[in-house]
């Protein structure tokens, strides 16, 4: 383990490859969240300005989520195989290039006044394809860059890059949109270009040996079979899938910013950034004081807190209370993400990490983009406030059910991998 590291290191930032990776992920996430926020804002405003009601316009947000989720759902199992068979750096670069093209298209159509709901739906679909391949390649690459002993710290730092992007990206997008509607997309294109440079600076890292005795579809099924056998990995992945799918309030931020809190683009940016602030504070804490004990019970508790804070946010008509609850939502989610990702990475052999990461990321996309579709659709039928409150309650019920269905989540005390995984990694070295 620890491919790509030429000398012992006691911190991920001492590793050149990881520094380049971290900077690339930060730039990529900044660009993504600046762009995605404005896509949703433009779609909602186009619907409202055409005379649609709040509930009807929420349906356009549901479709934005659907068009992103469908390609992710179809392609992710195969993109995970691609991450195990081909150069992960080059695959990540290709996906970033595709996102760069999307940003340039939206910058041009917005500047020319040609943006329509159809254009936004089409770009959302292309972004789904790009992110479907980017996620597994980026996630599977990270464990190859640092020694095994500091991998949990590397995961926390990688999460910081992601969460800082979630904080600053929406702020950049919202404020830039006020200055000029096309500016957020132009900035996103520049950030994607920076991510390409960072990925290009990563040195050669070992690729898992290619199994020529098993056909590609067999390798996909092999990865899925491993997840189904490993109750820890399966429970951790599906817990996040259902909790966030049900309690995904982010898709409805344009509704809250325009029609409930009446705060405009600035309020939209604050709402979108608040969960990231809570998450990055938590990730910074973990990079200094990593969790070492009772990891399973703590993950379950964080999901319950996530659900309670979501309910209070849904009922709030005060911006300070809404922001405070979203801060807690982000902190609780980061708590869960840190534990889940550490368990998945450390409980999975390297030759299966791409495929297992792809399934994990498929669950994230199902819970995020799929959750956006679910929340928008539910808001269409019962209203946005009731949809958010029901989703938070659903997350709490999911946590209670999963603690029964997967008792290993209650009993797991440390991140230590099982003996079979540890022996496989030692045999490789």
Number of C-alpha atoms within 10 A of each C-alpha: 18 20 16 20 20 10 9 11 14 12 15 22 16 14 19 18 23 25 18 20 23 25 17 27 25 26 24 28 24 29 33 27 25 30 29 21 24 24 22 23 25 20 25 26 18 17 20 19 10 10 11 15 13 19 19 19 24 29 25 24 31 25 21 28 28 24 23 29 28 18 19 30 19 13 18 28 27 21 27 32 26 21 31 26 17 14 17 25 22 15 18 25 22 15 21 28 17 16 28 25 16 21 26 18 18 25 23 16 14 18 15 10 11 10 18 13 16 10 16 17 22 15 21 24 21 19 26 26 25 23 27 29 28 26 26 32 31 22 25 24 23 20 24 22 27 28 21 15 13 15 21 24 24 24 24 26 22 24 25 25 24 23 27 22 26 26 27 22 31 31 26 23 31 27 18 20 19 14 10 11 20 23 23 31 30 20 22 30 27 18 23 29 20 20 28 24 15 21 23 16 15 18 14 13 17 14 17 18 10 11 12 8 8 11 10 15 11 11 20 20 15 16 22 18 12 17 22 13 10 13 16 20 24 19 21 25 24 18 25 25 24 22 25 29 27 28 29 27 28 21 25 24 23 31 26 25 22 19 12 17 18 15 17 16 22 17 21 26 26 23 26 28 27 23 26 29 23 24 31 26 17 23 28 16 13 20 19 11 10 15 17 11 12 15 23 24 16 18 25 23 16 21 27 22 18 29 31 20 21 26 24 18 24 22 15 17 14 11 19 10 14 22 20 17 24 29 23 24 27 24 25 24 24 28 25 23 23 23 23 23 21 20 22 23 24 21 21 24 19 23 19 24 28 31 31 32 29 32 25 30 26 26 24 21 27 26 24 25 27 30 29 30 28 28 31 33 22 22 25 21 14 11 17 26 21 15 25 28 22 19 28 30 19 20 29 22 16 23 22 14 12 19 18 11 12 16 14 18 24 17 13 17 15 14 21 13 17 11 10 11 15 15 13 14 16 9 9 9 9
